[in-house]
Amino acid sequence: MSVPNERFWAQLPLGRDVTLLSHDANGLAALAKPAGVLSHPNEIGDEPRSLLTVRYALDGEFFDWTDADGANRRLWLLNRLDSATSGVILAAADPELATEIRAQFKRKQVRKIYYALVFGAPRQALEIWRDLLAVDKRGGKIRAATSAGHVPAESRMSVVRAGRKEPKVSLIRLEPRTGRSHQLRVQCAKRHLPIIGDQTYGDFSRNREFAKLAGTKRLFLHSLETHFDYTWREREWKFAAKAPLPDAFEKFL
């Protein structure tokens, strides 16, 4: 399959406020997804509020559309973010490359860094969090817990900045070393550091108060940076992408 040209990238049917961060010579790309946008449509009618506003093949995990020139186009999704989470999300314009990068994720060779705004303050500036999670996936919904779990989850947490005014909040850096569903949200909640705006594992009363103050109900979790090395067609490549931290994260520090 030939590598798409600049016209392909310029004409991507991007969703609301989605931006193309970068792409490399092999067709690997990074996009910035805003909070509230779906990584992909889950059912008919979801396309307008998805990463790309076109049909998505769940079995093949790719977007499919016809461009302005009448050519059939596809873009393979490589990872996902919860709708409420913003930041870096990866895609590939080549199915074989998509398979290779997905394998990188499974081998835990992709480094991802998140920023979260949480209520409270960590006890230490740097901590390694290790937990056993119970993950339940039923009816299209995911729930995770740290009680009666057997799925290992590990993250590295460091404090970026602690707020000095009320409400007491902290900006923390999270680097998951495992990729479990809702891992960061559950691990923060367990340590009494609920992520602001988390409607599932968070502090609901404080969320309501903060939403009035901030004027937004968003989940304050952002995939800031993704980077890794990969081998493709007998060459070594480096890939890195960074999605700027939304201004709202630092407004209350």
C-alpha positions, 0 to 999 in steps of 0.5 A: 500500500502506498503512503498517503500524500499531504492531500490525504492528511489535509482532507481528513474528515476530522470531528469537532475541534479534533486536530492532526498533530503530526504524521510520519513518512510511513503513514503513522499519525497522531491526533488531538482529541478534545473531551467529549468526542468519541474515539470512534462511533459505537452505534449508528448516529455517533459519527458526528461526535467522533474522532472522524465523522465517517463510518467505522468498521468495528471488526477491522477497527478502521474509519472508511470514507470516500474523499472529494476525488471519489477515492476510497480512504481508510484510517486504522485506529491504534488506541482509544481514549474514553470520551471524557478524556482528551489528548493524544490518540494514534492512527495509521493509514496502512493496515500492516503498520497498524498491526505492528503498532498495536503489537507495540501496545500489547508488548508495553513498548509505547510510553504514554504520559497523562496529566490529571487535576485531582482534589487533594494532594499526594503524600509524596512528590513521587510514588509508584502505584501498584494495584490488583483491579477487578474489571467488569465489561457488560452491556457496553459499559466498563467498571473497574475496582481495586477490591477483589481484583486480580488484574495487575495495574501499575502507574508512576505518579509525580506531582507537577504543581500543588494548588495553594488556594481553595478548593485544594487541587493538584496537577499530577503526572501519570505514566501507566505501565499497564494499560487497564480500563479506567486504570488511572481513574480508579488508582487516583480514587483509591488514594483519595485523589479523585480526578476532578469531573470523574462521574464514575469514580470521583467525588460527586459533591465536590465535582458539582461545586467545582463545575460551578466555579470552573464553568465546565463539567469535563473530566480533568484527565489529559493524554499529554504525550506518546512516544516509542521506537518501532521497526518498519521495513527493515528500518528503525523509526522514532515517533513522538506526539504531544497534545498541549495541556488545555488552559483549564488545567492550570487555571485553579493552581 
